[in-house]
Amino acid sequence: DFDVTLVDGRRALVECKNVSPNTYADGTPRVEVQKPRSQRDPAGRFYRPDQFDAVAACLYPVTGRWEFRFKATSLMERHPLHPDRLAVLHRVDDTWTTTLATALEAPG
């Protein structure tokens, strides 16, 4: 969704998604990371990790505040049937960061 240039000059492609208003049973927000349209390819709706550098999850549907959490795609879970693609659902837990810069610095 966004081609971002950080203040230090690094560039990153960021996919922005809203978390679901329905959290996991323990209250952890969840975000769906897949393409909205059906595709002919069985894996076509699933993103490859190299399609963008990070996901920005907007927490507004859960918190009522315009705040985001970020995670590098290199650290995100893979789809169980298509290991070259990202899983569809992700827990937005403490492995997500409050800044894009920190997410991009994470080893992966």
C-alpha positions in Angstrom: 0.0 0.0 0.0 2.8 2.5 0.8 6.3 3.1 -0.4 7.9 4.7 2.7 11.1 6.6 3.1 12.4 6.7 6.7 14.3 9.6 8.1 17.5 7.7 7.8 17.0 7.2 4.0 15.9 3.6 4.1 12.9 2.7 1.9 10.3 0.1 2.6 7.1 -1.2 1.1 4.4 -1.5 3.7 1.1 -3.3 3.4 -1.5 -1.7 5.7 -4.4 -3.7 7.1 -7.0 -3.2 9.8 -7.2 -5.7 12.6 -10.5 -7.5 13.0 -12.9 -6.1 15.6 -13.2 -9.7 16.8 -10.1 -10.6 18.8 -8.8 -14.0 19.9 -10.3 -15.4 23.1 -7.4 -13.9 25.1 -8.1 -10.4 23.7 -5.2 -10.4 21.3 -6.0 -8.5 18.1 -5.8 -10.5 14.8 -5.1 -9.3 11.3 -6.0 -10.9 8.0 -3.2 -10.7 5.4 -4.5 -11.8 2.0 -5.6 -10.3 -1.2 -9.3 -9.4 -1.3 -10.1 -10.8 -4.7 -10.3 -14.5 -5.6 -7.6 -15.7 -8.0 -7.4 -18.6 -10.3 -4.1 -19.8 -8.8 -4.8 -21.8 -5.5 -2.2 -19.7 -3.8 -3.1 -16.5 -5.6 -4.8 -14.7 -2.7 -1.8 -15.3 -0.4 1.0 -12.8 -0.4 4.6 -13.8 -0.9 6.9 -12.4 1.9 8.9 -10.5 -0.7 6.0 -8.5 -2.0 6.5 -6.0 0.8 8.9 -5.4 3.7 6.4 -5.1 6.6 2.8 -5.1 7.6 1.2 -2.2 9.4 -1.8 -3.4 11.5 -4.2 -0.6 12.4 -5.7 -1.2 15.9 -8.6 1.2 15.6 -11.3 -1.5 15.2 -10.2 -2.9 18.7 -8.9 0.1 20.6 -10.8 3.0 19.1 -7.5 4.8 18.7 -5.5 5.4 15.4 -2.5 3.4 16.4 -0.5 0.9 14.5 1.7 -2.2 15.1 4.4 -3.3 12.6 6.1 -6.5 11.7 8.6 -7.5 9.1 7.3 -10.0 6.6 10.5 -12.0 7.1 9.3 -12.8 10.6 5.7 -13.6 9.8 4.2 -17.1 9.9 3.9 -18.9 6.6 0.8 -20.5 5.1 0.5 -24.2 6.1 -0.2 -25.4 2.6 1.9 -22.8 0.7 5.1 -22.3 2.6 6.3 -19.7 0.1 3.3 -17.4 1.1 2.3 -15.6 4.3 -0.4 -17.2 6.5 -3.8 -15.6 6.4 -4.3 -14.8 10.1 -1.8 -13.3 12.4 -1.8 -12.5 16.1 -0.9 -8.8 16.7 1.0 -9.6 19.9 4.1 -8.3 21.6 6.3 -9.6 18.6 4.9 -6.6 16.7 6.6 -3.2 17.2 5.2 0.3 17.7 7.5 1.8 15.0 8.2 0.8 11.4 11.9 1.5 11.9 12.1 -1.0 14.7 10.2 -3.7 12.8 12.7 -3.3 9.9 15.7 -3.7 12.2 14.4 -7.1 13.5 16.6 -10.0 12.4 15.0 -12.3 10.0 
